Amino acid sequence: MTDNREGVINVIGHINPDTDSVCSAIAYAYLKRKVTGKAYIPKRAGQINAETDFVLKYFGVPAPDYMGDVRTQVIDIDVERVTGVDQEISLKKAWTLMKNDTLQTLPVVDSSQHLLGLITIEDIAKSYMDVYDSRIIATAGTPFHNVVETLDGEMLHGEMEEKIVSGKCLIAAANPDLMESYIEKDDIVILGNRYESQLCAIEMGAKCIIVCDGSLVSYTISKLAESKGCYIIKTPYDTFTASRLINQSIPISFFMKSDHIVSFGLGDYLEDIRGTMVKKRYRDFPILDWNGKYYGMISRRSLMGARKKKLILVDHNERSQAVDGIEDAEILEIIDHHRIGNLETMSPVFFRNQPLGCTATIIYQMFLEAEVALPKDIAGLLCSAILSDTLIYRSPTCTDTDRTTAEQLAIIAGISTEKYATEMFAAGSNLSAKSPEEIFYQDFKKFVVGDLVFGVGQITAMDHKELDAIKDKLLPYMEKALADHGVNMIFFMLTDILQGNTRLLYNGNGARELAIKAFHLPADTEAIMLQDVVSRKKQIIPAMIIAAQE
C-alpha cells in the first residue's frame, strides 16, 4: 500500500498575501471542485493580515493552510506502507514476512507505533551464520511462544508468555548417566521419545523439555513435569531439525539495529535527503509521520517516482512574488490581473489575465461561465477582495466591471458595500499595536527591472493620523528590510483612502532619486507626498519601471 497524493491540486496566491490573494484562492478552489469533482485545495503563502482575517471571520470561512515551500517532499513520493512489527517476533517469523512480501527491511515498532529499530535480510542471514554459545536463547530473553511457533509445536504444559532468561539449550543424545553430568537447572533439553531421558532431564531441574518426532508424552512424565515446574513442548520435527530451528525463535530485538537510525519525515524535502541517502549503505529508510510515529519505508528507487506538487497561481505571475520552490512545482493554471511577469513553465498552461482591478472579478466571471451558483460566503469573499483591491472603487485600477461585479456579489452576500468596506478597512488599518515587521510585510512585493531589484510595500487606512503614527516605526525598519532582502531599493506606500493620496517612504542608494524622476518632483524633495496616487500596480510600479529604464 502506498500514499497517493497525486490528485491534490493546490490553489495559492502570492507571498505576503492580501485579501484578493486569499479570497480568490478559496473561491477558485471551490469552483474547480464543483466543476471537476477533484481535490482542489486553497493555500496561503504567508501570514494572514488583519483585514483578511476580518473578512474570513465575518463570513465564517476558515483560513487556508500555510504552504511556504512547494519543493517536492517525501509525502509526494510513493511511501511503501510496510507494517511495523513487534520486537518480540521471532527471526523465523520476520524471515517469513520478508519473503512473502518481498521486503529487504522490516520496521520494528511499539504499541504506539513509535519506531524502535530496523531488521534487514542481512541481519537475519548473519544470525544464521554466526556461531553463538548454547545460552543465546536465554541471553536474548526468548519468549516460550516464539519457541512453540518456530518449532510448529504444541505447549503441553507451561506458560506461553514467559521468557527464557537463564539456562542453556542442548540435545539429550547420551544415556541418562552421562546426561546427569551436563544438564543443569533451567536448561532447555531437546530429546526424543525415550522415557529415561525425559525423566532424567526433569529430575535434573530442566526448565523445558522439547519432545521431537511428535512422540506421545506419558501421563507419568506429564504429571512429574508439572510437579517439578518443567515445561513440555511437543514438535513434529526430529532432533536435528529442532536443534537447527530453535535459534530462529530468538526475538528480533536481539539482532535489530536500534541506535543511530536514519529516518526522514513526511515533510522533508527530497533535495535535503538525497545527500544523506547517498552517504548511507542502507537500502531502505523509515518515514515518520507529522507526529513522529512510524509511517512507512522508502528506498533510493522511490525518489525516481517523485511527483511535483501541482499548483494553480492566483493574483500573481512573477517569480519574486511566488511561494518558495516554485521552480520545482508543476504549474497548471494562472489567474491574474497584473502585468505579465517572468514565470516560466515546462509546458503550456491555462493563463487568464485581464486588465481588471481585482483577480476576484475574473473568478466571478468564471463562475458565471461555468454556470455554478455562488454560496453566500464565497460571494462575500469575492466582494471583499474587490472592495479591498480597488479601495472601494477609488483606485485607478478599478473598472466598471469591477464595480458592477462587487455590487452584484454584495446582494448575494447580503451586505452594503460602503458600510461593510468601512468596517473591513478599519479592521485592517488598526496598526497601533503591531510591530514594524508585521506592518511592513502586510503587503510587500518585489520587482525586477533589468539589473535593478526593488521592493514596494503598502498600507492603507481611512485616517491619515494613523498613517502618520506608524511612519516613525517604519523608517528605521526599512533599512533592516533592505539588507534582509538583498534588494537595491525599498519603497513603502502609506495610502490614505479617503484623501486619495500616498506618502512614499524610501530606503536604499538611489531610491529617492528614482522616485523624484518617476513622479517628476523637484530635485530637492525629501518627503514625497503623491496626490491622487493610491495604486501600486497602476500608478507606482509603471512610473518606476519607466524611470529605471530611461
Buried (B, 14 or more C-beta within 10 A) or exposed (E): EEBEBEEBBBBBBBBBBBBBBBBBBBBBBBBBBEBEEEBBBBBBBBBBBBBBBBBBEBBEBEBBEEBEBBBBBBBBBBBBEBEBBBBBBBBBBBBEBBEEEEBEBBBBBEEEBEBBBBBBBEBBEEBEEEEEEEBBBBBBBBBBBBBBBBBEBEBBBBEBEEBBEEBBBBBBEBEBEEBEEEBBEBBBBBBBBBEEBBBBBBBBBBBBBBBBBEBEBEEEBBEBBBEEEBBBBBBBBBBEBBBEBBBBBBBBBBBBBEEEBEBBBBEBBBEEBEEEBEEEEBBBBBBBBEEEBBBBBBBBEBBEEBBBBBBBBBBBBBBBBBBEBBEBBBBBBBBBBBBEBEBEEEEEBEBBBEEBBBBBBBBBBBBEEEEBEBBBBBBBBBBBBBBBBBBBBBBBBBBEBBBEBBEBBBEBBEBEBEEBBBEBBBBBBBBEEBEBBEBBBBBBBBBBBEEBBBBBBBBBBBBBEBBEEBBEBBBEBBEBBBEEBEBBBBBBBBBBBEBBBBBBBBBBEBBBEBBBBBBEBEEEEEEBEBEEBBBBBBBBBBBBBEBBEE
